[in-house]
Amino acid sequence: QVQVVESGGGLVQAGGSLRLSCTASGLTFDDYAMGWFRQAPGNEREAVSCIKWSGDSTDYADSVKGRFTISKENAKATLHLQMSSLKPEDTAMYYCAARLDSSTCVLWTLTPDDYNYWGQGTQVTVSS
């Protein structure tokens, strides 16, 4: 049984940093491209970042480019999202997702339906 579990969310002031983590079990983590999505109340789920199965190719939404960094530790079956210079508009539930795919990730081409497995989410709240 595949399990995807996010952690690291919390309350932070604007300008602060948080590091989200995601562990996956029950699958061959090396084979999976991964992604982070977020969803604020009343909004659709939006793609934040994606990373190729090998970890050597990444892509970001324009709204987070230069502030967020995605990384993948295959040996630990763990995905990270380092978030810096946080803004109140980054407030959302953040989700980790896994996708069985070997191609380079291009964020704007990917939708939530492209991902096979999801975590339950971790809340990030940025106060002004």
BAFI-3210 file (N, C-alpha, C; in Angstrom, 3 decimals, decimal comma, padded with zeros to 6 digits):
// residues 128
n [1|2|3|4|5|6|7|8|9|10|11|12|13|14|15|16|17|18|19|20|21|22|23|24|25|26|27|28|29|30|31|32|33|34|35|36|37|38|39|40|41|42|43|44|45|46|47|48|49|50|51|52|53|54|55|56|57|58|59|60|61|62|63|64|65|66|67|68|69|70|71|72|73|74|75|76|77|78|79|80|81|82|83|84|85|86|87|88|89|90|91|92|93|94|95|96|97|98|99|100|101|102|103|104|105|106|107|108|109|110|111|112|113|114|115|116|117|118|119|120|121|122|123|124|125|126|127|128]
n.u [000,848|000,599|001,895|001,906|003,271|003,167|005,059|006,110|004,802|003,341|002,946|004,161|005,914|005,616|008,212|009,701|010,915|010,261|010,555|009,312|008,627|008,340|007,525|007,586|006,220|005,950|006,242|008,510|010,572|012,581|011,733|009,804|008,566|008,088|005,914|004,889|001,911|-000,514|-003,312|-005,534|-008,254|-011,293|-010,028|-008,673|-006,658|-003,255|-000,285|002,910|005,616|007,795|009,681|012,027|012,294|014,942|015,934|017,388|016,277|014,121|011,160|009,259|006,444|005,714|005,101|006,536|009,110|012,564|012,250|011,414|012,669|012,876|013,702|015,017|015,545|016,498|017,590|016,548|013,926|012,519|011,093|011,639|010,648|011,987|011,165|011,407|011,487|008,747|005,343|002,156|000,319|001,192|-000,024|-001,663|-002,913|-000,523|000,397|001,932|002,836|003,037|004,281|004,403|006,723|009,152|010,064|011,338|010,167|007,694|006,215|003,850|002,484|001,435|-001,182|-003,259|-004,481|-002,561|-001,004|-000,282|-000,338|-001,120|-000,488|-001,902|-001,661|-000,167|-000,481|000,313|000,748|001,075|001,709|001,003]
n.v [-001,199|002,148|004,975|008,409|011,058|014,249|016,797|019,471|021,883|025,006|027,980|031,074|034,202|036,806|036,928|035,011|031,566|028,167|024,596|022,076|018,590|015,363|012,065|008,901|005,682|002,192|002,254|002,347|004,699|005,944|005,753|007,605|010,728|013,792|016,135|019,346|020,758|023,331|024,556|027,025|028,178|028,176|028,304|026,748|023,754|024,325|023,949|024,008|023,259|020,976|017,923|015,929|012,298|011,608|013,751|015,778|017,725|020,435|022,452|025,479|027,340|030,635|032,363|031,511|031,217|031,509|031,805|029,407|026,063|022,898|019,545|016,202|013,260|010,324|008,070|008,221|008,221|010,644|013,846|017,342|020,732|023,728|026,762|030,176|033,708|034,094|034,896|036,399|035,522|032,996|031,336|028,342|024,954|022,549|020,071|016,955|015,008|012,058|010,788|008,408|008,570|009,211|011,399|014,759|017,265|019,625|022,283|023,721|022,031|020,064|018,605|018,098|015,617|014,168|012,927|010,082|009,369|010,820|012,910|013,802|016,436|019,464|022,236|025,564|028,686|032,081|034,960|038,468]
n.w [000,000|-000,923|000,671|001,262|002,906|004,209|005,937|008,163|007,857|009,093|011,149|010,146|010,040|007,590|005,208|006,413|006,676|005,709|005,749|003,941|004,061|002,533|002,718|001,124|000,843|-000,035|-002,720|-005,549|-005,050|-006,517|-009,135|-009,533|-010,574|-008,833|-007,178|-005,877|-004,772|-004,068|-002,210|-001,556|000,514|-001,286|-003,676|-006,666|-006,816|-007,211|-009,144|-007,752|-007,850|-009,587|-009,958|-011,646|-011,845|-011,349|-010,038|-011,173|-012,688|-012,562|-012,036|-011,640|-010,415|-011,548|-009,494|-007,297|-008,027|-007,521|-004,822|-003,704|-003,345|-004,684|-003,842|-004,063|-002,360|-003,173|-001,900|000,618|000,140|000,101|-000,291|-000,583|000,105|000,146|001,439|001,156|002,023|002,502|001,738|002,588|000,674|000,086|001,795|002,355|001,937|001,523|-000,759|-001,452|-004,255|-006,297|-009,354|-011,852|-014,056|-016,570|-017,877|-018,398|-016,186|-016,914|-015,717|-016,426|-018,047|-016,520|-014,591|-011,651|-012,163|-013,464|-011,617|-009,600|-006,864|-003,714|-000,848|002,376|002,965|004,290|006,379|005,614|006,923|006,519|008,169|008,087]
ca.u [000,000|001,387|001,601|002,627|003,016|003,842|005,311|006,893|004,007|003,186|002,675|005,402|005,706|006,048|009,656|010,317|011,188|009,805|010,984|008,361|009,159|007,340|008,074|006,732|006,510|005,100|006,542|009,932|010,634|013,488|011,063|008,698|008,652|007,325|005,471|004,194|000,752|-001,107|-004,703|-006,076|-009,720|-012,003|-009,216|-008,332|-005,329|-002,315|001,045|003,950|006,921|007,916|011,053|012,172|012,570|016,363|016,253|018,287|015,500|013,037|010,423|008,543|005,466|006,309|004,836|007,470|010,443|013,563|012,000|011,230|013,569|012,455|014,802|014,564|016,555|016,009|018,059|015,692|012,529|012,029|011,016|011,633|010,377|012,519|010,425|011,995|010,820|007,326|004,373|000,813|-000,370|001,640|-000,847|-002,434|-002,573|000,475|000,297|002,980|002,244|003,984|003,873|005,292|007,064|010,603|010,409|011,598|008,901|007,400|005,134|002,582|001,805|000,976|-002,376|-003,387|-004,867|-001,370|-000,286|-000,860|-000,498|-001,169|-000,539|-003,061|-001,409|000,339|-000,923|001,280|000,084|002,037|001,051|001,580]
ca.v [000,000|003,367|006,062|009,657|011,835|015,543|017,381|020,699|023,096|025,744|029,410|031,838|035,589|037,172|037,040|033,859|030,355|026,853|023,483|020,981|017,285|014,381|010,718|007,986|004,268|001,315|002,420|002,505|006,156|006,373|005,733|008,561|012,178|014,291|017,514|020,032|021,559|024,016|024,943|027,946|028,081|028,810|028,279|025,448|023,271|024,811|023,352|024,892|022,841|019,559|017,449|014,691|011,157|011,588|014,914|016,710|018,681|020,990|023,578|026,207|028,354|031,971|033,023|031,048|031,091|032,297|031,747|028,011|025,089|021,510|018,594|014,804|012,346|008,985|007,084|008,328|008,279|011,885|015,051|018,557|022,032|024,809|027,975|031,359|034,981|033,752|035,975|035,963|034,817|031,604|030,581|027,297|023,575|022,084|018,642|016,250|014,044|011,208|010,488|007,442|009,166|009,361|012,571|016,024|017,889|020,980|022,479|024,220|020,946|019,051|018,873|017,108|014,303|013,472|012,318|008,814|009,259|012,101|012,955|014,456|017,866|020,134|023,620|026,654|029,960|033,174|036,145|039,731]
ca.w [000,000|-001,040|001,612|001,044|004,122|004,278|007,252|008,155|007,763|010,327|011,090|010,039|009,643|006,245|005,113|007,042|005,890|006,165|004,912|003,912|003,674|002,108|002,619|000,369|001,044|-000,831|-004,143|-005,846|-005,077|-007,587|-010,437|-009,549|-010,545|-007,694|-007,300|-004,783|-005,119|-002,927|-002,387|-000,567|000,558|-002,377|-004,905|-007,222|-006,489|-008,203|-009,120|-007,225|-008,342|-009,917|-010,067|-012,392|-010,983|-011,016|-009,223|-011,858|-013,473|-011,758|-012,604|-010,599|-010,781|-011,558|-008,214|-006,263|-008,604|-006,813|-003,381|-003,301|-003,943|-004,532|-003,912|-003,934|-001,846|-003,503|-000,917|001,794|-000,332|000,681|-001,110|000,220|-000,504|000,966|001,111|001,764|001,708|002,415|001,646|003,020|-000,420|000,056|002,735|001,672|002,243|000,558|-001,021|-002,168|-005,178|-007,019|-010,723|-012,488|-015,346|-016,691|-018,687|-017,711|-015,806|-017,376|-014,767|-016,958|-018,768|-015,566|-013,780|-010,571|-012,698|-013,975|-010,507|-009,186|-005,416|-003,000|000,599|002,981|003,004|005,479|006,301|005,731|007,147|006,576|008,708|007,599]
c.u [000,878|000,922|002,510|002,259|003,847|004,045|006,036|006,108|003,906|002,848|003,995|005,065|006,185|007,551|010,400|010,468|010,559|010,368|009,964|009,078|008,016|008,040|007,064|007,175|005,550|005,260|008,054|010,176|011,503|012,778|010,052|009,165|007,731|006,912|004,882|003,070|000,303|-002,526|-005,140|-007,597|-010,368|-011,266|-009,026|-006,926|-004,377|-000,952|002,064|005,310|006,880|009,394|011,054|012,553|014,030|016,790|017,064|017,569|014,309|012,324|009,565|007,470|006,130|006,180|005,820|008,904|011,412|013,388|011,901|012,242|013,078|013,680|014,288|015,733|016,063|016,407|017,173|014,214|011,834|012,114|010,980|011,165|010,866|011,856|011,018|011,232|009,320|006,441|003,015|000,066|000,138|000,838|-001,750|-002,141|-001,644|000,434|001,505|002,312|003,330|003,402|004,885|005,575|008,559|011,024|010,721|010,273|008,837|006,103|003,812|001,817|001,150|-000,245|-002,427|-003,739|-003,679|-000,635|-001,047|-001,187|-000,353|-001,074|-001,775|-002,874|-000,856|000,044|000,237|000,489|001,137|001,292|001,774|002,074]
c.v [001,242|004,390|007,240|010,584|013,116|015,966|018,702|021,982|023,792|027,193|030,158|033,263|035,815|037,437|035,864|032,682|029,138|025,810|022,374|019,703|016,352|013,036|009,820|006,561|003,440|001,475|002,538|003,985|006,667|006,522|006,860|010,004|012,664|015,738|018,036|020,865|022,311|024,423|025,816|027,834|028,852|028,813|026,856|025,052|023,706|024,149|024,393|024,556|021,375|019,220|016,109|013,555|011,138|012,757|015,974|017,684|019,121|022,103|024,181|027,098|029,726|032,646|032,623|030,972|032,037|032,284|030,313|027,132|023,690|020,613|017,203|013,959|010,920|007,948|007,078|008,366|009,524|013,028|016,257|019,747|023,092|026,097|029,148|032,603|034,784|034,981|035,482|035,184|033,394|030,728|029,610|025,955|023,113|020,560|018,151|015,201|013,306|010,806|009,550|007,924|009,409|010,617|013,774|016,694|019,311|021,377|022,839|023,128|019,945|019,521|017,860|015,707|013,512|012,707|011,103|008,751|010,627|011,903|013,706|015,958|018,336|021,622|024,582|027,953|031,045|034,427|037,405|040,599]
c.w [000,000|-000,011|001,306|002,191|004,110|005,737|007,083|008,033|009,108|010,077|011,092|009,630|008,216|006,244|005,698|006,095|006,541|005,218|005,042|003,492|003,322|002,003|001,910|000,630|000,201|-002,323|-004,310|-006,099|-006,228|-008,927|-010,610|-009,634|-009,426|-007,929|-006,009|-005,381|-003,872|-003,265|-001,227|-000,588|-000,590|-003,696|-005,406|-006,763|-007,598|-008,023|-008,671|-007,825|-008,708|-010,065|-010,766|-011,443|-010,501|-010,146|-009,915|-012,779|-012,644|-012,507|-011,495|-011,200|-010,702|-010,196|-007,119|-006,755|-007,898|-005,309|-002,861|-004,023|-003,644|-004,644|-003,578|-003,460|-002,077|-002,468|000,329|001,434|000,210|-000,312|-000,180|-000,602|000,487|000,514|001,871|001,315|001,557|002,467|002,138|001,933|-000,625|001,000|001,989|002,332|001,133|000,472|-001,811|-003,057|-005,942|-008,365|-011,347|-013,899|-015,397|-017,439|-017,805|-017,379|-016,342|-016,681|-015,418|-017,695|-017,826|-014,792|-012,644|-011,082|-013,225|-012,882|-009,980|-007,696|-004,763|-001,494|001,070|003,116|004,337|005,326|006,491|005,855|007,338|007,037|008,245|008,743]
res [q|v|q|v|v|e|s|g|g|g|l|v|q|a|g|g|s|l|r|l|s|c|t|a|s|g|l|t|f|d|d|y|a|m|g|w|f|r|q|a|p|g|n|e|r|e|a|v|s|c|i|k|w|s|g|d|s|t|d|y|a|d|s|v|k|g|r|f|t|i|s|k|e|n|a|k|a|t|l|h|l|q|m|s|s|l|k|p|e|d|t|a|m|y|y|c|a|a|r|l|d|s|s|t|c|v|l|w|t|l|t|p|d|d|y|n|y|w|g|q|g|t|q|v|t|v|s|s]
***
